[in-house]
Amino acid sequence: MAYDEDLANRIRSVIQDRDGVAEKQMFGGLAFLVNGNLAVSASGQGGLLLRVDPAETSSVVRRQGVTRAEMRGRAMAGWVRVEPSAVSSDEELARWLEVGIAYAASLPPK
């Protein structure tokens, strides 16, 4: 499945004025990096692949429409999948993007 181009455009519209943001195709989606650190991706599996503070992963996945991301069959701390239904409004999308951007921005630049 290709990533949702409409979702990618919505992400762009929210983060377009941020410094240090770059786009890169990876993990079957379109990733948005902050200072070289992946913050969020319009996932090829639908919805968002979102970077979160690993210490907060368990609390984040308690929210409706959010699951721990699995890579190669292994659940990953610090990565969640946000279903399309959980980002249907621009306000919901902006809230989730802020989570990923804030965490990625807290990491040393690459």
Backbone as CSV, one residue per row, in Angstrom:
resi,resn,N_x,N_y,N_z,CA_x,CA_y,CA_z,C_x,C_y,C_z
1,MET,0.841,-1.185,0.000,0.000,0.000,0.000,0.883,1.244,0.000
2,ALA,0.615,2.152,-0.889,1.337,3.421,-0.919,0.809,4.319,0.199
3,TYR,1.636,5.237,0.621,1.188,6.157,1.665,0.097,7.076,1.135
4,ASP,-0.667,7.630,2.051,-1.785,8.515,1.742,-1.233,9.911,1.401
5,GLU,-1.284,10.274,0.134,-0.741,11.564,-0.300,-1.515,12.736,0.287
6,ASP,-2.821,12.568,0.488,-3.604,13.640,1.113,-3.131,13.867,2.547
7,LEU,-2.864,12.776,3.279,-2.352,12.902,4.639,-0.977,13.574,4.621
8,ALA,-0.124,13.191,3.686,1.199,13.822,3.583,1.059,15.325,3.336
9,ASN,0.134,15.714,2.498,-0.098,17.144,2.250,-0.626,17.853,3.485
10,ARG,-1.479,17.184,4.245,-1.979,17.770,5.488,-0.837,17.954,6.485
11,ILE,0.062,16.970,6.553,1.226,17.086,7.439,2.070,18.284,7.004
12,ARG,2.341,18.386,5.713,3.129,19.510,5.192,2.525,20.849,5.602
13,SER,1.213,20.959,5.481,0.572,22.244,5.782,0.730,22.627,7.249
14,VAL,0.825,21.646,8.124,0.990,21.936,9.555,2.439,22.288,9.886
15,ILE,3.385,21.626,9.244,4.788,21.795,9.658,5.630,22.625,8.697
16,GLN,5.028,23.187,7.678,5.789,23.865,6.633,6.659,25.015,7.125
17,ASP,6.296,25.653,8.209,7.077,26.793,8.685,8.095,26.421,9.754
18,ARG,8.240,25.152,10.042,9.194,24.702,11.064,10.606,24.661,10.483
19,ASP,11.564,25.068,11.298,12.970,24.989,10.887,13.462,23.552,11.001
20,GLY,14.355,23.174,10.110,15.022,21.883,10.198,14.205,20.692,9.749
21,VAL,13.074,20.911,9.090,12.212,19.811,8.645,12.588,19.399,7.221
22,ALA,12.713,18.100,7.029,12.996,17.544,5.702,12.097,16.340,5.471
23,GLU,11.871,16.031,4.213,11.064,14.872,3.833,11.970,13.805,3.232
24,LYS,11.600,12.546,3.493,12.372,11.445,2.928,11.480,10.219,2.829
25,GLN,11.499,9.533,1.699,10.740,8.298,1.586,11.485,7.207,2.333
26,MET,10.787,6.581,3.282,11.367,5.481,4.041,10.271,4.669,4.696
27,PHE,10.557,3.410,5.008,9.607,2.499,5.654,8.308,2.380,4.873
28,GLY,8.336,2.566,3.569,7.142,2.456,2.742,6.223,3.653,2.834
29,GLY,6.696,4.729,3.439,5.888,5.931,3.584,6.702,7.167,3.288
30,LEU,6.158,8.315,3.631,6.859,9.576,3.471,7.141,10.113,4.867
31,ALA,8.422,10.115,5.228,8.848,10.523,6.565,9.161,12.009,6.599
32,PHE,8.905,12.599,7.748,9.247,13.986,8.009,10.238,13.976,9.165
33,LEU,11.412,14.523,8.882,12.497,14.507,9.857,12.725,15.915,10.393
34,VAL,13.108,15.989,11.658,13.461,17.253,12.289,14.930,17.152,12.672
35,ASN,15.751,17.993,12.055,17.202,17.965,12.279,17.777,16.563,12.078
36,GLY,17.234,15.840,11.108,17.722,14.512,10.763,17.097,13.371,11.537
37,ASN,16.236,13.676,12.512,15.579,12.648,13.318,14.136,12.480,12.865
38,LEU,13.730,11.235,12.598,12.368,10.982,12.156,11.381,11.403,13.238
39,ALA,10.414,12.214,12.863,9.382,12.678,13.781,8.055,11.973,13.511
40,VAL,7.705,11.874,12.229,6.419,11.315,11.828,6.506,10.884,10.377
41,SER,5.661,9.928,10.030,5.605,9.465,8.655,4.160,9.233,8.260
42,ALA,3.827,9.645,7.040,2.571,9.210,6.438,2.855,7.766,6.038
43,SER,2.321,6.846,6.807,2.702,5.443,6.707,2.133,4.760,5.477
44,GLY,2.917,3.864,4.929,2.451,3.027,3.834,1.390,2.033,4.282
45,GLN,1.231,1.875,5.601,0.203,0.995,6.165,-1.048,1.777,6.543
46,GLY,-1.061,3.066,6.238,-2.184,3.925,6.568,-1.928,4.666,7.868
47,GLY,-2.461,5.855,7.981,-2.287,6.650,9.186,-0.852,7.112,9.365
48,LEU,-0.495,7.335,10.628,0.825,7.852,10.962,1.701,6.802,11.617
49,LEU,2.972,6.853,11.336,3.997,6.213,12.151,4.607,7.384,12.895
50,LEU,4.524,7.358,14.216,4.873,8.524,15.025,5.949,8.191,16.031
51,ARG,6.913,9.074,16.155,7.987,8.949,17.142,7.524,9.585,18.435
52,VAL,7.672,8.864,19.544,7.309,9.383,20.861,8.444,9.081,21.841
53,ASP,8.424,9.753,22.958,9.390,9.460,24.010,9.190,8.004,24.422
54,PRO,10.235,7.167,24.375,10.070,5.757,24.732,9.462,5.552,26.118
55,ALA,9.748,6.439,27.040,9.205,6.322,28.392,7.697,6.567,28.428
56,GLU,7.159,7.186,27.387,5.726,7.510,27.342,4.931,6.594,26.417
57,THR,5.588,5.615,25.813,4.917,4.744,24.843,3.682,4.083,25.436
58,SER,3.807,3.516,26.631,2.681,2.796,27.241,1.484,3.704,27.483
59,SER,1.720,4.937,27.891,0.589,5.839,28.129,-0.019,6.331,26.819
60,VAL,0.804,6.509,25.785,0.301,6.975,24.493,-0.603,5.923,23.851
61,VAL,-0.235,4.647,23.966,-1.031,3.607,23.300,-2.365,3.346,23.996
62,ARG,-2.601,3.957,25.119,-3.916,3.837,25.780,-4.974,4.676,25.072
63,ARG,-4.546,5.588,24.225,-5.486,6.450,23.520,-6.107,5.693,22.361
64,GLN,-7.340,6.000,22.084,-8.081,5.317,21.023,-7.421,5.547,19.666
65,GLY,-7.282,4.470,18.902,-6.724,4.556,17.571,-5.207,4.530,17.526
66,VAL,-4.573,4.202,18.659,-3.109,4.195,18.718,-2.633,2.820,19.174
67,THR,-1.651,2.278,18.471,-1.048,1.001,18.844,0.466,1.139,18.800
68,ARG,1.128,0.264,19.532,2.591,0.236,19.487,3.003,-0.249,18.099
69,ALA,3.967,0.410,17.508,4.449,0.012,16.182,5.276,-1.258,16.300
70,GLU,5.131,-2.108,15.304,5.939,-3.321,15.227,6.808,-3.234,13.993
71,MET,8.058,-3.563,14.174,8.996,-3.616,13.056,9.659,-4.982,13.082
72,ARG,9.494,-5.700,11.982,10.000,-7.072,11.867,9.475,-7.957,12.993
73,GLY,8.190,-7.765,13.329,7.544,-8.595,14.329,7.843,-8.233,15.774
74,ARG,8.570,-7.160,15.981,8.943,-6.762,17.341,8.313,-5.417,17.689
75,ALA,7.603,-5.364,18.821,7.013,-4.110,19.283,8.132,-3.161,19.684
76,MET,8.013,-1.919,19.246,9.090,-0.950,19.446,8.677,0.148,20.423
77,ALA,9.444,0.302,21.497,9.232,1.441,22.401,9.643,2.702,21.645
78,GLY,8.865,3.743,21.796,9.188,5.008,21.146,8.577,5.181,19.771
79,TRP,7.817,4.196,19.322,7.181,4.261,18.007,5.737,3.784,18.130
80,VAL,4.806,4.558,17.579,3.398,4.166,17.597,2.791,4.364,16.222
81,ARG,1.717,3.644,16.004,0.905,3.828,14.804,-0.387,4.512,15.221
82,VAL,-0.734,5.549,14.496,-1.958,6.294,14.752,-2.873,6.060,13.552
83,GLU,-4.017,5.440,13.811,-4.955,5.105,12.740,-5.492,6.365,12.063
84,PRO,-5.868,6.251,10.790,-6.431,7.398,10.087,-7.616,8.034,10.813
85,SER,-8.434,7.224,11.463,-9.593,7.782,12.164,-9.192,8.697,13.325
86,ALA,-7.991,8.525,13.852,-7.527,9.341,14.981,-6.893,10.656,14.521
87,VAL,-6.783,10.849,13.208,-6.245,12.104,12.671,-7.170,12.663,11.591
88,SER,-8.463,12.403,11.749,-9.412,12.835,10.722,-9.602,14.348,10.708
89,SER,-9.445,15.002,11.848,-9.563,16.467,11.860,-8.164,17.085,11.860
90,ASP,-8.087,18.312,11.392,-6.801,19.008,11.377,-6.282,19.239,12.797
91,GLU,-7.188,19.427,13.750,-6.786,19.633,15.146,-6.156,18.364,15.718
92,GLU,-6.762,17.214,15.430,-6.196,15.946,15.908,-4.823,15.710,15.287
93,LEU,-4.727,15.943,13.995,-3.451,15.763,13.314,-2.391,16.671,13.920
94,ALA,-2.712,17.928,14.125,-1.739,18.878,14.684,-1.276,18.447,16.073
95,ARG,-2.183,17.928,16.884,-1.797,17.464,18.226,-0.808,16.313,18.134
96,TRP,-1.079,15.344,17.276,-0.164,14.215,17.132,1.170,14.653,16.541
97,LEU,1.131,15.538,15.565,2.380,16.012,14.967,3.248,16.710,16.001
98,GLU,2.630,17.461,16.888,3.394,18.156,17.922,4.124,17.164,18.824
99,VAL,3.502,16.034,19.110,4.152,15.003,19.929,5.419,14.499,19.237
100,GLY,5.289,14.123,17.966,6.435,13.596,17.238,7.520,14.630,17.001
101,ILE,7.124,15.839,16.651,8.095,16.901,16.384,8.835,17.287,17.659
102,ALA,8.107,17.396,18.759,8.747,17.774,20.024,9.783,16.739,20.437
103,TYR,9.450,15.455,20.294,10.418,14.443,20.690,11.627,14.440,19.754
104,ALA,11.392,14.477,18.446,12.499,14.467,17.491,13.400,15.680,17.691
105,ALA,12.807,16.832,17.988,13.590,18.049,18.213,14.422,17.981,19.489
106,SER,14.025,17.122,20.423,14.767,17.009,21.676,16.034,16.157,21.524
107,LEU,16.148,15.454,20.406,17.297,14.574,20.159,18.443,15.363,19.522
108,PRO,19.678,14.892,19.698,20.808,15.572,19.044,20.632,15.538,17.528
109,PRO,20.951,16.632,16.854,20.849,16.657,15.377,21.757,15.605,14.763
110,LYS,21.324,15.092,13.614,22.140,14.117,12.873,22.789,14.786,11.691
